[in-house]
Amino acid sequence: MQYDLKSQPLTGLLTAVAIVSIWIGSLVFLSLIDITQSIAILILLAILGRTFIQTGLFIVAHDAIHGSVMPRNRRSNDLVGQIAVTLYAFLSYQKLAANHQQHHRYPGRVGDPDFHDGIHQNILSWYLKFITGYLDLRQILFQFFWFGIIFAILNFGLHISAINLLLFWVIPILLSTLQLFFFGTYLPHRIPPEQAEKSKNHHRAISSNYPIILSFLTCYHFGYHWEHHEYPFLAWYELPSSLSFDVNSDLTTHQFDRCEDLNRTDIVVADTKKHR
């Protein structure tokens, strides 16, 4: 079976635009409300909603790395990814792409920047390694600078409440990192290496098999994690469709090797048999 990567050229872009638009619109709206007149449960739901759409920005950037946002135009595709990851937390798209390339090349083993160090395997230590893999001193200083500048403009210049900014901008970023780590890294890749080798699970990933609505709400279908590693060309909303692939036949899968300048993508075609 061969998947046509360019069969729906606008779907990825329209989905990305929708997520970015909801992120901007919800932030503007919630920044202007008077939380002293709001019910606590509604504030909590708003924070959770903002966390979910915050995670959506990262998912857009992730799909851009795999070339599935605008598959017919790599330059525009990467621009969308850069915008998404900048809105997410002023991250470096180049560093994110390089790390993710390593993650797909060496999943769940030495060389995977998202994996634990082999010694400190508890969830907290693993999370800290996961975060620091994307944040060096230069990146942290860059983030503090821009967060500080924008926070000052919004708070002192536009008189937006600091509490609103904290609740609906800053906290969702932190919660989103937990969501991405727990559902997108920890649960899928906690499989013991010996078990992965025994089952010939070369991706060292397992899928959650949640019902489709729960799969979407937990982390944009990244519970289909084995499927993502097997079919990285699929956009997040296409991952559930991978369950319909014929597991008894050879599938042609497209593996993305990112170039350092991110200006092109080499697609390496390999025939593989599906193992869960």
GIPE-V800906 format. One record per residue. N is the residue number from 0. PHI is phi in whole degrees, -180 to 180 (NA if undefined). PSI is psi in whole degrees, 0 to 359 (999 if undefined). OMEGA is omega in degrees with one decimal (999 if undefined). Layout:
BEGIN
n:N phi:PHI psi:PSI omega:OMEGA
n:N phi:PHI psi:PSI omega:OMEGA
END
This chain:
BEGIN
n:0 phi:NA psi:133 omega:178.5
n:1 phi:-119 psi:130 omega:-178.5
n:2 phi:-95 psi:132 omega:179.1
n:3 phi:-85 psi:104 omega:-175.4
n:4 phi:-63 psi:333 omega:-173.5
n:5 phi:-109 psi:23 omega:-174.6
n:6 phi:-73 psi:332 omega:-178.8
n:7 phi:-130 psi:77 omega:-170.6
n:8 phi:-66 psi:335 omega:-175.4
n:9 phi:-98 psi:344 omega:-175.0
n:10 phi:-61 psi:314 omega:-179.3
n:11 phi:-63 psi:318 omega:-179.8
n:12 phi:-66 psi:314 omega:-179.5
n:13 phi:-64 psi:322 omega:177.3
n:14 phi:-65 psi:317 omega:178.6
n:15 phi:-63 psi:316 omega:179.0
n:16 phi:-61 psi:319 omega:179.7
n:17 phi:-62 psi:315 omega:-179.0
n:18 phi:-65 psi:315 omega:179.2
n:19 phi:-63 psi:318 omega:-179.3
n:20 phi:-65 psi:317 omega:178.0
n:21 phi:-65 psi:322 omega:178.3
n:22 phi:-62 psi:312 omega:-179.3
n:23 phi:-67 psi:312 omega:-177.6
n:24 phi:-62 psi:317 omega:-179.1
n:25 phi:-68 psi:324 omega:179.0
n:26 phi:-68 psi:317 omega:178.7
n:27 phi:-62 psi:311 omega:-177.8
n:28 phi:-61 psi:311 omega:-175.7
n:29 phi:-73 psi:335 omega:177.7
n:30 phi:-69 psi:336 omega:-174.2
n:31 phi:-99 psi:353 omega:-178.3
n:32 phi:-78 psi:157 omega:175.7
n:33 phi:-93 psi:102 omega:-174.5
n:34 phi:-70 psi:342 omega:177.3
n:35 phi:-69 psi:341 omega:178.8
n:36 phi:-102 psi:9 omega:-176.1
n:37 phi:-106 psi:152 omega:176.9
n:38 phi:-78 psi:139 omega:-175.5
n:39 phi:-56 psi:318 omega:-177.5
n:40 phi:-66 psi:326 omega:178.2
n:41 phi:-70 psi:325 omega:176.3
n:42 phi:-64 psi:317 omega:178.6
n:43 phi:-62 psi:316 omega:179.1
n:44 phi:-64 psi:323 omega:178.1
n:45 phi:-65 psi:320 omega:178.0
n:46 phi:-64 psi:317 omega:179.1
n:47 phi:-66 psi:321 omega:177.1
n:48 phi:-64 psi:318 omega:177.7
n:49 phi:-65 psi:324 omega:177.5
n:50 phi:-63 psi:318 omega:-178.9
n:51 phi:-64 psi:315 omega:-179.2
n:52 phi:-73 psi:333 omega:173.7
n:53 phi:-63 psi:315 omega:176.7
n:54 phi:-61 psi:326 omega:178.0
n:55 phi:-59 psi:324 omega:176.6
n:56 phi:-61 psi:316 omega:179.6
n:57 phi:-64 psi:322 omega:179.6
n:58 phi:-64 psi:321 omega:176.4
n:59 phi:-60 psi:313 omega:179.0
n:60 phi:-62 psi:320 omega:179.2
n:61 phi:-62 psi:315 omega:179.1
n:62 phi:-66 psi:327 omega:177.0
n:63 phi:-64 psi:322 omega:177.9
n:64 phi:-59 psi:323 omega:179.1
n:65 phi:-87 psi:2 omega:175.1
n:66 phi:77 psi:17 omega:-173.8
n:67 phi:-101 psi:1 omega:176.4
n:68 phi:-79 psi:308 omega:175.4
n:69 phi:-133 psi:78 omega:-172.1
n:70 phi:-63 psi:341 omega:-178.8
n:71 phi:-93 psi:354 omega:-177.8
n:72 phi:-144 psi:93 omega:-175.1
n:73 phi:-63 psi:321 omega:-177.8
n:74 phi:-64 psi:313 omega:178.5
n:75 phi:-68 psi:323 omega:177.0
n:76 phi:-57 psi:313 omega:-178.9
n:77 phi:-70 psi:329 omega:176.4
n:78 phi:-64 psi:317 omega:176.6
n:79 phi:-61 psi:317 omega:178.0
n:80 phi:-62 psi:319 omega:178.8
n:81 phi:-64 psi:318 omega:178.4
n:82 phi:-62 psi:315 omega:-178.1
n:83 phi:-63 psi:315 omega:-176.6
n:84 phi:-75 psi:336 omega:174.3
n:85 phi:-71 psi:315 omega:176.3
n:86 phi:-64 psi:327 omega:-178.7
n:87 phi:-62 psi:305 omega:-178.6
n:88 phi:-168 psi:33 omega:179.8
n:89 phi:54 psi:43 omega:178.6
n:90 phi:-86 psi:164 omega:176.6
n:91 phi:-89 psi:119 omega:178.5
n:92 phi:-64 psi:322 omega:-180.0
n:93 phi:-64 psi:316 omega:179.8
n:94 phi:-68 psi:320 omega:177.8
n:95 phi:-61 psi:316 omega:179.8
n:96 phi:-64 psi:317 omega:-180.0
n:97 phi:-63 psi:316 omega:178.8
n:98 phi:-64 psi:320 omega:-176.9
n:99 phi:-71 psi:327 omega:174.4
n:100 phi:-61 psi:316 omega:178.1
n:101 phi:-64 psi:322 omega:179.6
n:102 phi:-61 psi:318 omega:180.0
n:103 phi:-75 psi:333 omega:-179.0
n:104 phi:-78 psi:323 omega:-177.9
n:105 phi:-129 psi:58 omega:-175.0
n:106 phi:-65 psi:130 omega:174.3
n:107 phi:65 psi:30 omega:-179.4
n:108 phi:-151 psi:181 omega:177.8
n:109 phi:-58 psi:131 omega:-176.9
n:110 phi:106 psi:346 omega:177.6
n:111 phi:-88 psi:112 omega:-178.1
n:112 phi:-68 psi:344 omega:179.8
n:113 phi:-90 psi:352 omega:-175.1
n:114 phi:-92 psi:161 omega:177.3
n:115 phi:-71 psi:172 omega:-173.4
n:116 phi:-84 psi:6 omega:179.5
n:117 phi:89 psi:346 omega:-179.9
n:118 phi:-114 psi:305 omega:-179.4
n:119 phi:-92 psi:89 omega:-172.6
n:120 phi:-98 psi:359 omega:178.8
n:121 phi:-68 psi:160 omega:-169.7
n:122 phi:-64 psi:324 omega:-178.9
n:123 phi:-68 psi:313 omega:179.3
n:124 phi:-63 psi:320 omega:179.3
n:125 phi:-64 psi:317 omega:179.3
n:126 phi:-61 psi:316 omega:-179.9
n:127 phi:-64 psi:321 omega:177.1
n:128 phi:-67 psi:321 omega:178.6
n:129 phi:-59 psi:314 omega:-178.1
n:130 phi:-69 psi:312 omega:-176.4
n:131 phi:-68 psi:343 omega:176.3
n:132 phi:-66 psi:340 omega:-178.9
n:133 phi:-110 psi:354 omega:-174.3
n:134 phi:-127 psi:102 omega:169.9
n:135 phi:-94 psi:179 omega:-176.2
n:136 phi:-60 psi:317 omega:-179.9
n:137 phi:-61 psi:317 omega:-179.8
n:138 phi:-66 psi:320 omega:-179.8
n:139 phi:-65 psi:316 omega:178.5
n:140 phi:-63 psi:320 omega:177.9
n:141 phi:-61 psi:315 omega:179.8
n:142 phi:-65 psi:313 omega:179.6
n:143 phi:-59 psi:320 omega:-179.4
n:144 phi:-62 psi:308 omega:-175.2
n:145 phi:-73 psi:322 omega:175.2
n:146 phi:-61 psi:318 omega:179.9
n:147 phi:-64 psi:315 omega:-179.9
n:148 phi:-62 psi:310 omega:-177.1
n:149 phi:-68 psi:321 omega:178.2
n:150 phi:-61 psi:318 omega:-179.5
n:151 phi:-66 psi:318 omega:179.4
n:152 phi:-62 psi:314 omega:-177.7
n:153 phi:-69 psi:320 omega:-175.8
n:154 phi:-80 psi:307 omega:-176.0
n:155 phi:-87 psi:326 omega:-177.9
n:156 phi:-82 psi:313 omega:-176.9
n:157 phi:-102 psi:0 omega:175.3
n:158 phi:59 psi:36 omega:173.6
n:159 phi:-84 psi:135 omega:-175.2
n:160 phi:-57 psi:133 omega:177.4
n:161 phi:-63 psi:327 omega:178.5
n:162 phi:-65 psi:318 omega:178.1
n:163 phi:-62 psi:317 omega:178.9
n:164 phi:-64 psi:320 omega:178.9
n:165 phi:-66 psi:314 omega:-175.6
n:166 phi:-71 psi:320 omega:-169.4
n:167 phi:-109 psi:358 omega:176.6
n:168 phi:-124 psi:304 omega:-173.2
n:169 phi:-74 psi:308 omega:-177.6
n:170 phi:-60 psi:317 omega:177.3
n:171 phi:-59 psi:329 omega:176.5
n:172 phi:-64 psi:313 omega:-179.2
n:173 phi:-64 psi:316 omega:179.5
n:174 phi:-66 psi:326 omega:178.9
n:175 phi:-64 psi:322 omega:177.7
n:176 phi:-63 psi:324 omega:176.8
n:177 phi:-68 psi:319 omega:178.7
n:178 phi:-63 psi:313 omega:-179.8
n:179 phi:-63 psi:318 omega:-179.2
n:180 phi:-67 psi:311 omega:-173.0
n:181 phi:-67 psi:311 omega:-176.2
n:182 phi:-89 psi:337 omega:-176.1
n:183 phi:-105 psi:348 omega:-179.3
n:184 phi:-132 psi:303 omega:-173.2
n:185 phi:-65 psi:304 omega:-178.4
n:186 phi:-63 psi:316 omega:-178.1
n:187 phi:-71 psi:328 omega:-171.4
n:188 phi:-111 psi:17 omega:178.8
n:189 phi:-84 psi:1 omega:179.1
n:190 phi:-60 psi:129 omega:179.0
n:191 phi:-61 psi:141 omega:-178.0
n:192 phi:-55 psi:320 omega:-178.3
n:193 phi:-66 psi:325 omega:177.1
n:194 phi:-68 psi:321 omega:178.7
n:195 phi:-64 psi:317 omega:-179.9
n:196 phi:-67 psi:320 omega:-178.0
n:197 phi:-65 psi:322 omega:-178.4
n:198 phi:-90 psi:4 omega:-177.9
n:199 phi:57 psi:36 omega:177.5
n:200 phi:-89 psi:86 omega:-173.3
n:201 phi:-70 psi:340 omega:177.2
n:202 phi:-83 psi:349 omega:-176.8
n:203 phi:48 psi:48 omega:-178.9
n:204 phi:-139 psi:147 omega:176.0
n:205 phi:-127 psi:152 omega:-179.6
n:206 phi:-102 psi:150 omega:-176.1
n:207 phi:-80 psi:331 omega:-178.1
n:208 phi:58 psi:37 omega:174.8
n:209 phi:-69 psi:157 omega:169.0
n:210 phi:-57 psi:152 omega:-167.7
n:211 phi:-60 psi:323 omega:179.2
n:212 phi:-67 psi:315 omega:178.3
n:213 phi:-65 psi:323 omega:177.7
n:214 phi:-61 psi:319 omega:178.4
n:215 phi:-67 psi:315 omega:-175.4
n:216 phi:-71 psi:328 omega:-177.7
n:217 phi:-71 psi:315 omega:180.0
n:218 phi:-170 psi:50 omega:174.5
n:219 phi:53 psi:47 omega:176.5
n:220 phi:67 psi:15 omega:177.9
n:221 phi:-78 psi:2 omega:167.7
n:222 phi:-67 psi:338 omega:172.4
n:223 phi:-80 psi:63 omega:-167.1
n:224 phi:-83 psi:322 omega:174.7
n:225 phi:-61 psi:318 omega:-180.0
n:226 phi:-63 psi:323 omega:178.3
n:227 phi:-64 psi:318 omega:179.8
n:228 phi:-70 psi:328 omega:179.5
n:229 phi:-77 psi:325 omega:-178.1
n:230 phi:-127 psi:69 omega:-174.6
n:231 phi:-67 psi:347 omega:179.1
n:232 phi:-77 psi:346 omega:179.7
n:233 phi:-75 psi:132 omega:173.0
n:234 phi:-70 psi:164 omega:-174.5
n:235 phi:-57 psi:323 omega:-177.3
n:236 phi:-78 psi:351 omega:178.3
n:237 phi:-97 psi:350 omega:-174.7
n:238 phi:-58 psi:319 omega:178.0
n:239 phi:-59 psi:332 omega:-178.9
n:240 phi:-68 psi:341 omega:-178.4
n:241 phi:-66 psi:340 omega:179.3
n:242 phi:-68 psi:342 omega:179.7
n:243 phi:-88 psi:356 omega:179.4
n:244 phi:-68 psi:148 omega:-179.9
n:245 phi:-75 psi:109 omega:-176.6
n:246 phi:-78 psi:352 omega:-177.5
n:247 phi:-96 psi:357 omega:179.9
n:248 phi:-119 psi:164 omega:176.2
n:249 phi:-70 psi:132 omega:179.3
n:250 phi:-110 psi:137 omega:175.3
n:251 phi:-87 psi:116 omega:-178.2
n:252 phi:-115 psi:146 omega:-178.0
n:253 phi:-105 psi:116 omega:178.0
n:254 phi:-103 psi:133 omega:-175.7
n:255 phi:-97 psi:124 omega:171.1
n:256 phi:-109 psi:108 omega:-177.2
n:257 phi:-75 psi:139 omega:173.4
n:258 phi:-84 psi:158 omega:-175.9
n:259 phi:-61 psi:324 omega:-177.6
n:260 phi:-87 psi:358 omega:177.1
n:261 phi:60 psi:19 omega:-178.2
n:262 phi:-90 psi:346 omega:176.9
n:263 phi:-151 psi:166 omega:179.5
n:264 phi:-129 psi:126 omega:173.9
n:265 phi:-88 psi:126 omega:178.7
n:266 phi:-102 psi:113 omega:179.3
n:267 phi:-97 psi:119 omega:-177.4
n:268 phi:-94 psi:126 omega:-179.0
n:269 phi:-136 psi:137 omega:175.2
n:270 phi:-86 psi:127 omega:-179.4
n:271 phi:-135 psi:157 omega:171.6
n:272 phi:-102 psi:142 omega:-174.4
n:273 phi:-84 psi:128 omega:175.8
n:274 phi:-127 psi:138 omega:176.8
n:275 phi:-109 psi:999 omega:999
END
